[in-house]
Amino acid sequence: MAGDLRNNTELNRFELDVDGHTAFSYYRKEPGTITLVHTEVPAELGGRGIGSMLARKVLEEARALGLKVVPKCPFIAAFMGKHPEFNDLLQ
């Protein structure tokens, strides 16, 4: 199913490979902060919870790196609204 989260620093995005397709979340990074700007899940993976899995992994990575999160991406913002366990990451 899903692989590990990969940080593609060349494209400024986190990537998650699932069944031959890549879901991703673009970011802008500044000292101490990461702004999540856009998340995309290929249509082939729609309806399987891949976006939520990606959001969770990205937020867990931000926490592990000690970064505060600015959720400009509507999907990430909505995910965080439903999962208060990530509220400590908000900028």
C-alpha positions in Angstrom: 0.0 0.0 0.0 1.7 3.3 1.2 5.3 3.8 1.5 7.3 6.1 3.7 7.0 9.8 3.6 9.8 11.4 1.5 11.0 15.0 1.6 11.7 16.1 -1.9 13.7 19.2 -1.1 14.3 20.0 -4.8 10.6 20.5 -5.3 9.8 21.7 -1.8 7.2 19.0 -1.2 6.6 15.9 0.9 5.7 12.8 -1.2 3.9 9.6 -0.4 4.0 6.8 -3.0 0.9 4.5 -3.1 0.2 1.8 -5.7 2.4 3.5 -8.3 1.1 7.0 -7.8 2.4 9.9 -5.8 0.4 12.1 -3.4 2.2 15.3 -2.3 2.1 18.4 -0.2 4.0 21.5 -1.2 5.7 23.6 1.5 7.7 26.7 2.2 10.2 26.4 5.0 11.6 29.2 7.1 13.6 29.0 10.3 11.4 27.3 12.9 8.3 27.3 10.6 6.9 25.3 7.7 4.0 26.7 5.7 2.0 23.9 4.0 0.6 25.5 0.8 -1.0 22.8 -1.4 -1.8 19.1 -1.1 -2.7 16.9 -4.0 -3.8 13.3 -4.3 -4.1 11.6 -7.7 -7.6 10.8 -8.8 -6.6 7.1 -8.9 -6.1 7.2 -5.1 -9.3 9.2 -4.3 -11.6 8.0 -1.6 -9.1 5.8 0.2 -7.9 8.2 2.9 -4.6 8.8 1.3 -4.8 12.6 1.7 -5.4 12.1 5.5 -2.6 9.7 5.7 -0.3 12.2 4.0 -1.5 15.0 6.2 -0.8 13.0 9.3 2.7 12.0 8.2 3.6 15.5 7.2 2.4 16.9 10.6 4.3 14.2 12.4 7.4 15.0 10.4 7.0 18.8 11.3 6.7 17.8 15.0 9.8 15.6 14.8 11.8 18.5 13.2 10.6 20.9 15.9 8.7 23.1 13.3 5.6 25.2 13.8 3.0 24.8 11.0 1.2 27.5 9.0 -1.6 25.6 7.3 -2.4 27.7 4.1 -3.5 24.5 2.3 -7.3 24.2 2.9 -7.1 20.4 3.1 -4.3 20.5 5.8 -6.2 23.2 7.7 -9.4 21.1 7.7 -7.5 18.0 8.8 -5.9 19.9 11.7 -9.4 21.2 12.6 -10.6 17.6 13.0 -7.4 16.4 14.8 -6.7 18.6 17.8 -3.7 16.5 18.7 -1.8 18.6 16.2 -2.9 22.0 17.7 0.5 22.4 19.4 2.1 22.7 16.0 0.1 25.8 15.0 2.1 29.0 14.5 
